[in-house]
Amino acid sequence: MPDFRAELCPHPASPSGPVSEVRVTGERASSGLALAYSLSGELDALAIPDGPGGRRMDGLWKHTCLELFMRPANSEQYYEFNFAPNGNWAAYQFETYREGGADLEDVSVKIDLDRRDGHLTLVASLTGLSSDLLDAPVLIGLSAVIEDDYEARSYWALHHPLSKPDFHHSDSFKLNLD
């Protein structure tokens, strides 16, 4: 059974784009974290990054990208993970709000993608996470940048605290895992 289930909503200032629904489930274990992002809609219009996947890469958020933010409870330090449908990924550690942004070196990410009949499911399996993310209370933010074939983007999250999308904002970390 998953540790959490969540449904993301589009930011009111961005177009809804080809996606009509984004759902996320996640499960923590001592060995790592597994997340499943399920997208529904007119996915033929969804822009998926080209190129070989399965490697660490910066700038994924500029195109279709599914994201996870984690912050240990009672800490300003947080982590950002980006997952592209072509299998590329990124992992960063921030000391405070948008400060730091150093690569998180010890993490490995494996991405599996299933796309059919108006549904896309991306499963991201993370290993090498520190115990403060796996064995202690954490706050989680979930988000998605959805790009269509015309390069228009919609921004999805658990919560949008500001008039423009900002997934790093502390009020975006809405899920509490004990």
Accessible surface in RSA format (square Angstrom, percent):
REM  Atomic radii and reference values for relative SASA: ProtOr
REM  Chains: A
REM  Algorithm: Lee & Richards
REM  Probe-radius: 1.40
REM  Slices: 20
REM RES _ NUM      All-atoms   Total-Side   Main-Chain    Non-polar    All polar
REM                ABS   REL    ABS   REL    ABS   REL    ABS   REL    ABS   REL
RES MET A   1   199.53 103.3 138.33  91.6  61.19 145.7 107.67  91.5  91.85 121.7
RES PRO A   2    40.13  29.2  26.86  24.5  13.26  48.2  26.86  22.2  13.26  82.4
RES ASP A   3    71.21  49.9  42.49  42.3  28.72  67.9  12.58  29.6  58.63  58.5
RES PHE A   4    13.05   6.5   5.22   3.2   7.83  20.4  13.05   7.9   0.00   0.0
RES ARG A   5   163.97  68.8 139.57  71.1  24.40  58.1  58.44  79.9 105.53  64.0
RES ALA A   6    15.42  14.2   1.96   3.0  13.46  30.6  12.42  17.5   2.99   7.9
RES GLU A   7    93.78  53.8  73.30  55.5  20.48  48.8  25.01  48.4  68.77  56.1
RES LEU A   8     4.72   2.6   0.00   0.0   4.72  11.9   0.13   0.1   4.59  12.4
RES CYS A   9    57.28  43.3  56.57  63.1   0.71   1.7  32.09  81.3  25.19  27.2
RES PRO A  10    50.03  36.5  42.10  38.4   7.94  28.8  42.10  34.8   7.94  49.3
RES HIS A  11     3.65   2.0   2.55   1.8   1.10   2.8   2.22   2.3   1.43   1.7
RES PRO A  12   121.45  88.5  81.17  74.0  40.28 146.4  93.64  77.3  27.82 172.9
RES ALA A  13    78.13  71.8  36.50  56.3  41.63  94.7  48.44  68.2  29.68  78.6
RES SER A  14    18.38  15.5   5.13   6.8  13.25  30.5   7.89  16.8  10.49  14.7
RES PRO A  15    77.87  56.8  64.14  58.5  13.73  49.9  76.66  63.3   1.21   7.5
RES SER A  16    65.85  55.6  58.91  78.6   6.94  16.0  29.12  62.0  36.73  51.5
RES GLY A  17    37.16  45.8   0.00   N/A  37.16  45.8  17.31  47.5  19.85  44.5
RES PRO A  18    15.02  10.9   3.81   3.5  11.21  40.7  11.71   9.7   3.30  20.5
RES VAL A  19     1.83   1.2   0.00   0.0   1.83   4.4   0.34   0.3   1.48   4.0
RES SER A  20    85.35  72.1  54.61  72.9  30.74  70.8  49.18 104.7  36.17  50.7
RES GLU A  21    51.38  29.5  49.85  37.7   1.53   3.6  10.41  20.1  40.96  33.4
RES VAL A  22     0.00   0.0   0.00   0.0   0.00   0.0   0.00   0.0   0.00   0.0
RES ARG A  23   116.35  48.9 115.95  59.1   0.40   1.0  38.37  52.4  77.97  47.3
RES VAL A  24     0.90   0.6   0.00   0.0   0.90   2.2   0.44   0.4   0.46   1.2
RES THR A  25    38.59  27.4  38.17  38.7   0.42   1.0  23.01  30.9  15.58  23.6
RES GLY A  26     2.46   3.0   0.00   N/A   2.46   3.0   2.42   6.6   0.04   0.1
RES GLU A  27    85.31  49.0  83.00  62.8   2.31   5.5  15.41  29.8  69.90  57.1
RES ARG A  28    35.40  14.9  18.33   9.3  17.07  40.6   4.89   6.7  30.51  18.5
RES ALA A  29    52.78  48.5  41.56  64.1  11.22  25.5  52.78  74.3   0.00   0.0
RES SER A  30   101.74  86.0  74.48  99.4  27.26  62.8  41.92  89.3  59.82  83.8
RES SER A  31    84.98  71.8  67.48  90.1  17.50  40.3  52.85 112.5  32.14  45.0
RES GLY A  32     6.02   7.4   0.00   N/A   6.02   7.4   5.38  14.8   0.65   1.5
RES LEU A  33     4.97   2.8   0.10   0.1   4.88  12.3   1.82   1.3   3.16   8.5
RES ALA A  34    43.11  39.6  40.23  62.1   2.88   6.5  40.55  57.1   2.56   6.8
RES LEU A  35     1.39   0.8   0.00   0.0   1.39   3.5   1.32   0.9   0.07   0.2
RES ALA A  36    25.43  23.4  23.42  36.1   2.01   4.6  23.42  33.0   2.01   5.3
RES TYR A  37     0.00   0.0   0.00   0.0   0.00   0.0   0.00   0.0   0.00   0.0
RES SER A  38    43.04  36.4  41.79  55.8   1.25   2.9  22.83  48.6  20.21  28.3
RES LEU A  39     1.31   0.7   0.97   0.7   0.34   0.8   0.97   0.7   0.34   0.9
RES SER A  40    18.02  15.2  18.02  24.1   0.00   0.0  12.09  25.7   5.93   8.3
RES GLY A  41    22.53  27.8   0.00   N/A  22.53  27.8  12.04  33.0  10.49  23.5
RES GLU A  42   134.48  77.2 131.47  99.5   3.01   7.2  52.98 102.5  81.50  66.5
RES LEU A  43     7.89   4.4   5.22   3.7   2.68   6.7   5.22   3.7   2.68   7.2
RES ASP A  44   138.72  97.2 116.77 116.2  21.95  51.9  38.88  91.5  99.84  99.6
RES ALA A  45    36.37  33.4  33.63  51.9   2.74   6.2  35.84  50.5   0.53   1.4
RES LEU A  46     7.69   4.3   0.23   0.2   7.46  18.8   0.23   0.2   7.46  20.1
RES ALA A  47    23.28  21.4  18.95  29.3   4.33   9.8  23.06  32.5   0.23   0.6
RES ILE A  48    44.92  25.6  26.17  19.5  18.75  45.2  26.69  19.2  18.23  49.5
RES PRO A  49    33.49  24.4  17.08  15.6  16.41  59.7  28.45  23.5   5.04  31.3
RES ASP A  50   137.69  96.5 112.24 111.7  25.46  60.2  38.83  91.4  98.86  98.6
RES GLY A  51    49.65  61.2   0.00   N/A  49.65  61.2  27.70  76.0  21.95  49.2
RES PRO A  52   100.45  73.2  87.08  79.4  13.38  48.6  99.35  82.0   1.10   6.8
RES GLY A  53    36.77  45.3   0.00   N/A  36.77  45.3   4.93  13.5  31.83  71.3
RES GLY A  54    58.45  72.1   0.00   N/A  58.45  72.1  27.93  76.6  30.53  68.4
RES ARG A  55   116.73  49.0 112.83  57.5   3.90   9.3  52.85  72.2  63.89  38.7
RES ARG A  56    75.37  31.6  53.48  27.3  21.89  52.1  40.02  54.7  35.36  21.4
RES MET A  57    69.07  35.8  62.18  41.2   6.89  16.4  57.04  48.5  12.03  15.9
RES ASP A  58   100.26  70.2  81.30  80.9  18.96  44.8  33.70  79.3  66.56  66.4
RES GLY A  59    20.09  24.8   0.00   N/A  20.09  24.8  12.06  33.1   8.03  18.0
RES LEU A  60    11.00   6.1   8.01   5.7   2.99   7.5  10.20   7.2   0.79   2.1
RES TRP A  61   131.64  52.8 129.59  62.7   2.05   4.8 111.35  59.4  20.29  32.9
RES LYS A  62   103.77  50.6 100.86  61.9   2.91   6.9  48.47  43.6  55.30  58.9
RES HIS A  63    80.21  43.8  80.21  55.8   0.00   0.0  52.51  54.1  27.70  32.2
RES THR A  64     0.73   0.5   0.65   0.7   0.09   0.2   0.65   0.9   0.09   0.1
RES CYS A  65     0.00   0.0   0.00   0.0   0.00   0.0   0.00   0.0   0.00   0.0
RES LEU A  66     0.95   0.5   0.95   0.7   0.00   0.0   0.95   0.7   0.00   0.0
RES GLU A  67     3.27   1.9   3.27   2.5   0.00   0.0   0.00   0.0   3.27   2.7
RES LEU A  68     0.00   0.0   0.00   0.0   0.00   0.0   0.00   0.0   0.00   0.0
RES PHE A  69     1.78   0.9   1.78   1.1   0.00   0.0   1.78   1.1   0.00   0.0
RES MET A  70     0.00   0.0   0.00   0.0   0.00   0.0   0.00   0.0   0.00   0.0
RES ARG A  71    36.84  15.5  36.84  18.8   0.00   0.0   4.63   6.3  32.21  19.5
RES PRO A  72    15.43  11.2  15.43  14.1   0.00   0.0  15.43  12.7   0.00   0.0
RES ALA A  73    38.65  35.5  24.33  37.5  14.32  32.6  24.44  34.4  14.20  37.6
RES ASN A  74   161.62 111.5 111.94 108.2  49.69 119.6  42.35 101.9 119.27 115.3
RES SER A  75    38.98  32.9  22.70  30.3  16.28  37.5  21.03  44.8  17.95  25.1
RES GLU A  76   123.40  70.8 112.25  84.9  11.15  26.5  50.71  98.1  72.69  59.3
RES GLN A  77    45.40  25.4  44.08  32.2   1.32   3.1   6.42  13.7  38.98  29.6
RES TYR A  78     5.63   2.6   5.63   3.2   0.00   0.0   5.63   4.2   0.00   0.0
RES TYR A  79    12.97   6.1  12.97   7.4   0.00   0.0   2.57   1.9  10.39  12.8
RES GLU A  80    10.06   5.8  10.06   7.6   0.00   0.0   0.00   0.0  10.06   8.2
RES PHE A  81     0.00   0.0   0.00   0.0   0.00   0.0   0.00   0.0   0.00   0.0
RES ASN A  82     0.31   0.2   0.31   0.3   0.00   0.0   0.00   0.0   0.31   0.3
RES PHE A  83     0.00   0.0   0.00   0.0   0.00   0.0   0.00   0.0   0.00   0.0
RES ALA A  84     0.30   0.3   0.30   0.5   0.00   0.0   0.30   0.4   0.00   0.0
RES PRO A  85     5.30   3.9   0.87   0.8   4.43  16.1   0.87   0.7   4.43  27.5
RES ASN A  86    30.63  21.1   8.82   8.5  21.81  52.5  17.59  42.3  13.04  12.6
RES GLY A  87    10.41  12.8   0.00   N/A  10.41  12.8   9.16  25.1   1.26   2.8
RES ASN A  88     3.30   2.3   3.30   3.2   0.00   0.0   0.00   0.0   3.30   3.2
RES TRP A  89    22.09   8.9  22.09  10.7   0.00   0.0  18.39   9.8   3.70   6.0
RES ALA A  90     0.75   0.7   0.75   1.2   0.01   0.0   0.75   1.1   0.00   0.0
RES ALA A  91     0.26   0.2   0.00   0.0   0.26   0.6   0.00   0.0   0.26   0.7
RES TYR A  92    26.31  12.3  26.31  15.0   0.00   0.0  22.09  16.6   4.21   5.2
RES GLN A  93    45.77  25.6  44.52  32.5   1.25   3.0   3.31   7.0  42.46  32.2
RES PHE A  94    20.15  10.1  20.15  12.5   0.00   0.0  20.15  12.2   0.00   0.0
RES GLU A  95    97.40  55.9  91.99  69.6   5.40  12.9  47.23  91.4  50.16  41.0
RES THR A  96    50.17  35.7  50.14  50.8   0.02   0.1  40.28  54.1   9.88  14.9
RES TYR A  97   108.55  50.7  98.19  55.9  10.35  26.9  84.12  63.2  24.43  30.1
RES ARG A  98   118.54  49.8  98.11  50.0  20.43  48.7  39.05  53.4  79.49  48.2
RES GLU A  99   107.83  61.9 106.90  80.9   0.93   2.2  30.78  59.5  77.04  62.9
RES GLY A 100    61.41  75.7   0.00   N/A  61.41  75.7  22.52  61.8  38.89  87.1
RES GLY A 101    29.20  36.0   0.00   N/A  29.20  36.0   9.69  26.6  19.51  43.7
RES ALA A 102    61.26  56.3  52.62  81.2   8.64  19.7  61.26  86.3   0.00   0.0
RES ASP A 103    62.64  43.9  45.19  45.0  17.45  41.3   6.39  15.0  56.26  56.1
RES LEU A 104    27.35  15.2  26.36  18.9   0.99   2.5  27.35  19.2   0.00   0.0
RES GLU A 105   129.97  74.6 107.44  81.3  22.53  53.6  53.39 103.3  76.58  62.5
RES ASP A 106   121.35  85.0 101.54 101.1  19.81  46.8  31.06  73.1  90.29  90.0
RES VAL A 107     7.90   5.2   1.67   1.5   6.23  15.0   1.67   1.4   6.23  16.9
RES SER A 108    64.00  54.1  62.45  83.3   1.56   3.6  27.14  57.8  36.86  51.6
RES VAL A 109    18.33  12.1   0.00   0.0  18.33  44.2   1.34   1.2  16.99  46.1
RES LYS A 110   125.04  61.0 119.75  73.5   5.28  12.6 104.05  93.7  20.99  22.4
RES ILE A 111    27.45  15.6   1.60   1.2  25.85  62.3   1.60   1.2  25.85  70.1
RES ASP A 112    69.34  48.6  65.82  65.5   3.52   8.3  28.01  65.9  41.33  41.2
RES LEU A 113    71.80  40.0  34.11  24.4  37.69  94.7  35.27  24.8  36.53  98.3
RES ASP A 114    62.88  44.0  58.12  57.9   4.76  11.2  26.05  61.3  36.83  36.7
RES ARG A 115   100.45  42.2  71.88  36.6  28.57  68.0  36.25  49.5  64.19  38.9
RES ARG A 116   152.19  63.9 142.39  72.6   9.79  23.3  61.72  84.3  90.47  54.8
RES ASP A 117   130.99  91.8  97.16  96.7  33.84  80.0  40.37  95.0  90.63  90.4
RES GLY A 118    35.29  43.5   0.00   N/A  35.29  43.5  20.93  57.4  14.35  32.1
RES HIS A 119   100.24  54.8  99.00  68.8   1.24   3.2  62.97  64.9  37.27  43.4
RES LEU A 120     0.67   0.4   0.55   0.4   0.12   0.3   0.65   0.5   0.02   0.1
RES THR A 121    39.89  28.4  38.88  39.4   1.01   2.4  20.14  27.1  19.74  29.8
RES LEU A 122     0.00   0.0   0.00   0.0   0.00   0.0   0.00   0.0   0.00   0.0
RES VAL A 123    51.06  33.6  50.87  46.1   0.19   0.5  50.87  44.2   0.19   0.5
RES ALA A 124     0.00   0.0   0.00   0.0   0.00   0.0   0.00   0.0   0.00   0.0
RES SER A 125    40.57  34.3  38.47  51.3   2.10   4.8  21.90  46.6  18.68  26.2
RES LEU A 126     1.32   0.7   0.00   0.0   1.32   3.3   0.00   0.0   1.32   3.5
RES THR A 127    67.63  48.1  67.55  68.5   0.08   0.2  53.52  71.9  14.11  21.3
RES GLY A 128    44.17  54.5   0.00   N/A  44.17  54.5  28.28  77.6  15.89  35.6
RES LEU A 129    15.95   8.9   0.07   0.1  15.88  39.9   1.01   0.7  14.94  40.2
RES SER A 130    55.53  46.9  41.56  55.5  13.97  32.2  51.03 108.7   4.49   6.3
RES SER A 131    74.14  62.7  64.82  86.5   9.32  21.5  31.37  66.8  42.77  59.9
RES ASP A 132    50.20  35.2  46.50  46.3   3.70   8.7  34.33  80.8  15.87  15.8
RES LEU A 133     1.05   0.6   1.05   0.8   0.00   0.0   1.05   0.7   0.00   0.0
RES LEU A 134    17.69   9.9   7.92   5.7   9.77  24.6   7.92   5.6   9.77  26.3
RES ASP A 135   105.20  73.7  66.78  66.5  38.43  90.9  34.41  81.0  70.79  70.6
RES ALA A 136    33.61  30.9  31.25  48.2   2.36   5.4  33.61  47.3   0.00   0.0
RES PRO A 137    63.44  46.2  62.15  56.7   1.29   4.7  62.15  51.3   1.29   8.0
RES VAL A 138     0.00   0.0   0.00   0.0   0.00   0.0   0.00   0.0   0.00   0.0
RES LEU A 139    37.79  21.0  37.79  27.0   0.00   0.0  37.79  26.5   0.00   0.0
RES ILE A 140     0.00   0.0   0.00   0.0   0.00   0.0   0.00   0.0   0.00   0.0
RES GLY A 141     2.38   2.9   0.00   N/A   2.38   2.9   2.38   6.5   0.00   0.0
RES LEU A 142     2.58   1.4   0.00   0.0   2.58   6.5   0.00   0.0   2.58   6.9
RES SER A 143     1.89   1.6   1.89   2.5   0.00   0.0   1.89   4.0   0.00   0.0
RES ALA A 144     0.00   0.0   0.00   0.0   0.00   0.0   0.00   0.0   0.00   0.0
RES VAL A 145     3.91   2.6   3.91   3.5   0.00   0.0   3.91   3.4   0.00   0.0
RES ILE A 146     0.91   0.5   0.00   0.0   0.91   2.2   0.00   0.0   0.91   2.5
RES GLU A 147     7.51   4.3   7.51   5.7   0.00   0.0   1.01   1.9   6.50   5.3
RES ASP A 148    20.36  14.3  19.83  19.7   0.52   1.2   2.32   5.5  18.04  18.0
RES ASP A 149    88.08  61.7  59.50  59.2  28.58  67.6  23.78  56.0  64.30  64.1
RES TYR A 150   192.60  89.9 165.23  94.0  27.37  71.2 123.23  92.6  69.37  85.5
RES GLU A 151   124.75  71.6 115.94  87.7   8.81  21.0  30.19  58.4  94.56  77.2
RES ALA A 152    43.64  40.1  31.77  49.0  11.87  27.0  41.52  58.5   2.11   5.6
RES ARG A 153    75.12  31.5  65.34  33.3   9.78  23.3   9.61  13.1  65.51  39.7
RES SER A 154     1.19   1.0   0.08   0.1   1.11   2.6   0.08   0.2   1.11   1.6
RES TYR A 155    60.93  28.4  60.93  34.7   0.00   0.0  33.79  25.4  27.15  33.5
RES TRP A 156     6.95   2.8   6.95   3.4   0.00   0.0   6.95   3.7   0.00   0.0
RES ALA A 157     2.70   2.5   2.70   4.2   0.00   0.0   2.70   3.8   0.00   0.0
RES LEU A 158    37.61  20.9  14.97  10.7  22.63  56.9  14.99  10.5  22.62  60.9
RES HIS A 159    66.49  36.3  63.57  44.2   2.92   7.5  38.22  39.4  28.27  32.9
RES HIS A 160    32.44  17.7   9.20   6.4  23.24  59.5   8.47   8.7  23.97  27.9
RES PRO A 161    40.09  29.2   7.79   7.1  32.30 117.4  13.12  10.8  26.97 167.6
RES LEU A 162    74.36  41.4  62.92  45.0  11.45  28.8  68.93  48.4   5.43  14.6
RES SER A 163   105.09  88.8  79.37 105.9  25.72  59.2  57.89 123.3  47.19  66.1
RES LYS A 164   149.15  72.8 148.43  91.1   0.72   1.7  91.16  82.1  57.99  61.8
RES PRO A 165    41.96  30.6  24.42  22.3  17.54  63.8  25.47  21.0  16.49 102.5
RES ASP A 166    15.39  10.8   9.96   9.9   5.43  12.8   6.20  14.6   9.19   9.2
RES PHE A 167    20.61  10.3  17.78  11.0   2.83   7.4  17.94  10.9   2.67   7.6
RES HIS A 168    19.55  10.7  17.07  11.9   2.48   6.3   6.61   6.8  12.94  15.1
RES HIS A 169    42.00  23.0  41.88  29.1   0.12   0.3  20.64  21.3  21.36  24.9
RES SER A 170    60.41  51.1  53.04  70.8   7.37  17.0  30.48  64.9  29.93  41.9
RES ASP A 171    74.52  52.2  69.73  69.4   4.79  11.3  10.97  25.8  63.56  63.4
RES SER A 172     5.85   4.9   4.40   5.9   1.45   3.3   3.54   7.5   2.31   3.2
RES PHE A 173    11.68   5.8   1.13   0.7  10.55  27.4   1.13   0.7  10.55  30.2
RES LYS A 174   113.64  55.4  87.35  53.6  26.29  62.6  39.89  35.9  73.76  78.6
RES LEU A 175    38.66  21.5  38.14  27.3   0.51   1.3  38.66  27.1   0.00   0.0
RES ASN A 176    95.68  66.0  70.41  68.0  25.27  60.9  21.55  51.9  74.13  71.7
RES LEU A 177    15.82   8.8  14.75  10.6   1.07   2.7  15.82  11.1   0.00   0.0
RES ASP A 178   138.19  96.8  95.17  94.7  43.03 101.7  49.18 115.7  89.01  88.8
END  Absolute sums over single chains surface
CHAIN  1 A     8604.9       6715.9       1889.0       4362.0       4242.9
END  Absolute sums over all chains
TOTAL          8604.9       6715.9       1889.0       4362.0       4242.9
